[in-house]
Amino acid sequence: MSHAAAAPVAGAIPTVEIPTVDLRELAPWALFVGLLGLLVIFFVSADQGAISIPAGTAIHEWVHDGRHLLGYPCH
């Protein structure tokens, strides 16, 4: 004897189960992304070569056009 699959009922709304995320699992990733974002903001907005972590003006030259695009003065 074979069991036939139940046919979907016309007009029935399928249910969707939304997965939950534990905040303890999310916190380290949020901290990492936040710190990485702050580092990017530092290099794009504040770096003029004088307080740069790497010596020289290489970072300034790499993000020069992006600084102007975002409205940061750099001259």
MIFI-82063 format. One line per field, with one value per atom (N, C-alpha, C): residue number from 1; x, y, z; residue in one letter; atom name. Coordinates in pm, 1 decimal. Example, Ala and Ser with C-alpha at 12.3 -4.5 7.8 and 13.67 -1.06 7.14 Angstrom:
// MIFI-82063
num: c(1, 1, 1, 2, 2, 2)
x: c(1319.0, 1230.0, 1320.0, 1285.0, 1367.0, 1290.0)
y: c(-569.0, -450.0, -330.0, -225.0, -106.0, 3.0)
z: c(780.0, 780.0, 780.0, 708.0, 714.0, 787.0)
residu: c(A, A, A, S, S, S)
atome: c(N, CA, C, N, CA, C)
// end
This chain:
// MIFI-82063
num: c(1, 1, 1, 2, 2, 2, 3, 3, 3, 4, 4, 4, 5, 5, 5, 6, 6, 6, 7, 7, 7, 8, 8, 8, 9, 9, 9, 10, 10, 10, 11, 11, 11, 12, 12, 12, 13, 13, 13, 14, 14, 14, 15, 15, 15, 16, 16, 16, 17, 17, 17, 18, 18, 18, 19, 19, 19, 20, 20, 20, 21, 21, 21, 22, 22, 22, 23, 23, 23, 24, 24, 24, 25, 25, 25, 26, 26, 26, 27, 27, 27, 28, 28, 28, 29, 29, 29, 30, 30, 30, 31, 31, 31, 32, 32, 32, 33, 33, 33, 34, 34, 34, 35, 35, 35, 36, 36, 36, 37, 37, 37, 38, 38, 38, 39, 39, 39, 40, 40, 40, 41, 41, 41, 42, 42, 42, 43, 43, 43, 44, 44, 44, 45, 45, 45, 46, 46, 46, 47, 47, 47, 48, 48, 48, 49, 49, 49, 50, 50, 50, 51, 51, 51, 52, 52, 52, 53, 53, 53, 54, 54, 54, 55, 55, 55, 56, 56, 56, 57, 57, 57, 58, 58, 58, 59, 59, 59, 60, 60, 60, 61, 61, 61, 62, 62, 62, 63, 63, 63, 64, 64, 64, 65, 65, 65, 66, 66, 66, 67, 67, 67, 68, 68, 68, 69, 69, 69, 70, 70, 70, 71, 71, 71, 72, 72, 72, 73, 73, 73, 74, 74, 74, 75, 75, 75)
x: c(83.7, 0.0, 89.4, 70.8, 152.4, 74.0, 150.2, 88.5, 110.5, 4.8, 13.5, 36.7, 115.2, 139.4, 12.2, -10.9, -131.4, -120.7, -225.5, -228.6, -247.7, -181.4, -199.5, -342.4, -391.6, -528.4, -528.2, -620.8, -629.2, -658.8, -582.0, -604.1, -533.3, -463.9, -394.4, -267.7, -241.3, -121.9, -11.0, 102.7, 210.9, 271.7, 309.8, 372.2, 523.4, 586.2, 730.7, 786.0, 880.3, 940.9, 1063.9, 1066.1, 1177.5, 1279.8, 1404.7, 1505.7, 1543.2, 1575.9, 1619.6, 1771.5, 1829.8, 1974.3, 2002.2, 2084.6, 2121.4, 2215.6, 2188.3, 2271.4, 2414.8, 2435.7, 2572.3, 2653.9, 2587.9, 2657.2, 2679.1, 2590.9, 2597.1, 2693.7, 2710.7, 2790.7, 2935.2, 3010.3, 3148.5, 3156.2, 3063.7, 3063.4, 3027.7, 2932.7, 2895.5, 3012.7, 3085.3, 3202.1, 3310.0, 3335.2, 3435.6, 3399.7, 3276.8, 3233.1, 3236.6, 3198.4, 3203.5, 3345.4, 3439.9, 3579.5, 3637.7, 3603.9, 3650.3, 3593.5, 3469.0, 3408.2, 3476.9, 3509.5, 3580.6, 3718.2, 3785.8, 3916.5, 3904.0, 3802.8, 3780.3, 3748.3, 3662.7, 3629.3, 3753.7, 3841.6, 3965.4, 4049.1, 4070.8, 4157.0, 4096.2, 3964.1, 3902.2, 3887.3, 3853.7, 3821.7, 3934.0, 4013.2, 4107.8, 4252.5, 4284.5, 4424.5, 4475.7, 4571.3, 4638.9, 4785.8, 4825.2, 4963.9, 5041.6, 5001.2, 5075.0, 5045.9, 4920.5, 4884.7, 4851.8, 4892.1, 4862.2, 4937.3, 4873.9, 4940.1, 5058.2, 5039.9, 5158.4, 5224.7, 5356.1, 5428.7, 5408.0, 5417.2, 5405.9, 5264.6, 5244.4, 5114.6, 5044.4, 5084.1, 5026.4, 4875.4, 4830.9, 4687.4, 4612.7, 4669.2, 4606.3, 4588.6, 4689.8, 4680.8, 4580.7, 4571.3, 4478.4, 4333.2, 4303.0, 4163.7, 4133.6, 4223.7, 4211.6, 4080.5, 4052.9, 3931.5, 3805.8, 3811.4, 3697.6, 3667.9, 3773.5, 3755.8, 3678.9, 3717.0, 3645.8, 3501.1, 3480.2, 3346.2, 3256.7, 3311.7, 3235.2, 3228.1, 3298.7, 3290.8, 3392.7, 3492.0, 3596.1, 3702.5, 3737.6, 3847.5, 3980.1, 4071.6, 4201.4, 4316.5, 4292.5, 4400.2, 4414.9)
y: c(-115.8, 0.0, 123.7, 211.6, 332.8, 450.7, 542.4, 662.6, 777.1, 837.5, 950.7, 1077.6, 1167.9, 1295.1, 1377.6, 1447.7, 1529.2, 1645.0, 1666.0, 1774.3, 1906.4, 2013.5, 2143.1, 2191.4, 2253.0, 2304.0, 2439.1, 2458.7, 2584.9, 2698.3, 2806.2, 2923.0, 2915.7, 2805.4, 2792.9, 2878.2, 2945.0, 3029.3, 2947.5, 2932.7, 2854.0, 2929.9, 2855.9, 2918.7, 2917.0, 3025.5, 3037.9, 3053.2, 2968.3, 2975.7, 3066.7, 3171.5, 3266.1, 3217.6, 3196.8, 3148.9, 3258.6, 3219.0, 3314.1, 3310.0, 3425.4, 3435.7, 3475.2, 3396.7, 3425.2, 3545.7, 3642.2, 3762.7, 3731.2, 3623.3, 3584.7, 3543.1, 3490.8, 3453.6, 3575.2, 3673.3, 3790.1, 3896.5, 3907.5, 4013.8, 4020.0, 3909.5, 3920.7, 3970.9, 3929.5, 3974.4, 4121.6, 4166.4, 4307.6, 4393.8, 4347.8, 4420.6, 4427.8, 4316.5, 4312.2, 4407.3, 4402.9, 4489.8, 4635.9, 4664.0, 4800.7, 4855.6, 4776.1, 4819.9, 4836.3, 4745.9, 4757.5, 4883.3, 4914.4, 5036.4, 5160.7, 5161.8, 5276.2, 5293.0, 5183.0, 5190.0, 5247.3, 5204.8, 5257.0, 5406.0, 5445.6, 5588.0, 5669.2, 5615.4, 5685.7, 5708.3, 5603.3, 5616.6, 5706.3, 5704.0, 5785.0, 5931.2, 5953.8, 6090.0, 6164.2, 6097.8, 6169.8, 6158.8, 6062.3, 6039.2, 6145.7, 6221.7, 6320.3, 6282.6, 6167.7, 6125.6, 6154.0, 6254.9, 6291.7, 6196.0, 6149.7, 6061.1, 5921.1, 5889.4, 5760.7, 5649.6, 5534.8, 5420.1, 5375.6, 5349.5, 5325.4, 5458.5, 5459.5, 5582.8, 5623.1, 5752.0, 5802.0, 5843.9, 5873.6, 5922.1, 5822.6, 5696.7, 5597.5, 5583.8, 5573.1, 5558.7, 5682.2, 5800.0, 5923.8, 5922.7, 5881.6, 5879.1, 5775.1, 5661.9, 5556.0, 5598.3, 5677.1, 5713.4, 5857.6, 5922.9, 6064.5, 6097.0, 6027.5, 6056.3, 6021.9, 5915.3, 5879.6, 5985.8, 6049.7, 6157.9, 6272.6, 6310.7, 6418.3, 6378.6, 6254.3, 6206.2, 6212.9, 6183.9, 6188.4, 6327.6, 6424.4, 6560.5, 6597.7, 6512.6, 6544.5, 6630.8, 6741.4, 6821.3, 6751.4, 6758.1, 6694.9, 6777.9, 6900.2, 6985.6, 7103.4)
z: c(0.0, 0.0, 0.0, -93.9, -102.7, -46.6, 14.5, 69.9, -27.8, -71.1, -162.5, -80.2, -135.0, -68.0, -69.2, 40.3, 49.2, -49.2, -122.1, -219.1, -145.3, -191.0, -124.6, -139.8, -35.6, -35.2, -105.5, -194.3, -267.3, -170.5, -180.1, -95.7, 38.7, 67.0, 194.9, 193.3, 303.2, 314.4, 379.9, 311.8, 372.8, 491.3, 592.6, 709.0, 691.2, 735.6, 725.8, 866.2, 900.7, 1032.5, 1025.7, 1107.2, 1108.8, 1210.7, 1167.3, 1262.5, 1361.7, 1481.3, 1582.5, 1593.3, 1626.4, 1642.3, 1786.2, 1852.7, 1990.3, 1993.5, 2081.7, 2089.5, 2129.6, 2203.7, 2241.0, 2118.0, 2018.0, 1894.4, 1804.5, 1814.1, 1728.0, 1779.5, 1910.7, 1972.0, 1922.1, 1914.9, 1865.6, 1721.5, 1638.6, 1500.1, 1490.4, 1572.0, 1572.6, 1619.7, 1720.3, 1769.6, 1661.4, 1593.8, 1487.9, 1373.7, 1328.3, 1218.4, 1261.6, 1385.8, 1435.9, 1440.5, 1491.3, 1496.4, 1356.3, 1267.0, 1128.9, 1063.8, 1091.4, 1038.9, 1091.8, 1221.1, 1277.9, 1214.4, 1188.1, 1122.2, 982.0, 909.0, 773.9, 779.5, 872.9, 885.7, 919.0, 1005.1, 1037.2, 912.4, 834.9, 718.3, 611.4, 597.3, 494.0, 536.6, 663.8, 704.0, 773.9, 855.5, 940.3, 894.3, 816.5, 781.4, 686.1, 731.1, 646.0, 628.3, 677.6, 667.2, 793.8, 873.2, 993.3, 1108.7, 1121.5, 1231.7, 1182.0, 1063.7, 1004.5, 1075.6, 1089.6, 1151.8, 1065.5, 935.0, 852.0, 816.9, 813.0, 782.2, 636.1, 609.7, 473.4, 438.6, 312.7, 266.6, 174.2, 179.4, 88.4, 108.3, 232.8, 258.6, 208.8, 234.2, 187.9, 36.5, -34.8, -181.6, -229.1, -160.7, -201.7, -185.9, -83.3, -58.9, -97.3, -167.9, -201.1, -274.0, -379.8, -456.2, -377.1, -298.8, -215.3, -111.4, -60.3, 36.6, -26.7, -147.7, -215.6, -246.1, -284.9, -315.4, -191.5, -74.4, 49.7, 111.0, 53.2, 101.0, 206.6, 231.0, 329.2, 264.3, 326.6, 270.5, 301.8, 208.3, 234.6, 181.7, 144.3, 96.8, 189.8)
residu: c(M, M, M, S, S, S, H, H, H, A, A, A, A, A, A, A, A, A, A, A, A, P, P, P, V, V, V, A, A, A, G, G, G, A, A, A, I, I, I, P, P, P, T, T, T, V, V, V, E, E, E, I, I, I, P, P, P, T, T, T, V, V, V, D, D, D, L, L, L, R, R, R, E, E, E, L, L, L, A, A, A, P, P, P, W, W, W, A, A, A, L, L, L, F, F, F, V, V, V, G, G, G, L, L, L, L, L, L, G, G, G, L, L, L, L, L, L, V, V, V, I, I, I, F, F, F, F, F, F, V, V, V, S, S, S, A, A, A, D, D, D, Q, Q, Q, G, G, G, A, A, A, I, I, I, S, S, S, I, I, I, P, P, P, A, A, A, G, G, G, T, T, T, A, A, A, I, I, I, H, H, H, E, E, E, W, W, W, V, V, V, H, H, H, D, D, D, G, G, G, R, R, R, H, H, H, L, L, L, L, L, L, G, G, G, Y, Y, Y, P, P, P, C, C, C, H, H, H)
atome: c(N, CA, C, N, CA, C, N, CA, C, N, CA, C, N, CA, C, N, CA, C, N, CA, C, N, CA, C, N, CA, C, N, CA, C, N, CA, C, N, CA, C, N, CA, C, N, CA, C, N, CA, C, N, CA, C, N, CA, C, N, CA, C, N, CA, C, N, CA, C, N, CA, C, N, CA, C, N, CA, C, N, CA, C, N, CA, C, N, CA, C, N, CA, C, N, CA, C, N, CA, C, N, CA, C, N, CA, C, N, CA, C, N, CA, C, N, CA, C, N, CA, C, N, CA, C, N, CA, C, N, CA, C, N, CA, C, N, CA, C, N, CA, C, N, CA, C, N, CA, C, N, CA, C, N, CA, C, N, CA, C, N, CA, C, N, CA, C, N, CA, C, N, CA, C, N, CA, C, N, CA, C, N, CA, C, N, CA, C, N, CA, C, N, CA, C, N, CA, C, N, CA, C, N, CA, C, N, CA, C, N, CA, C, N, CA, C, N, CA, C, N, CA, C, N, CA, C, N, CA, C, N, CA, C, N, CA, C, N, CA, C, N, CA, C, N, CA, C, N, CA, C, N, CA, C, N, CA, C, N, CA, C)
// end
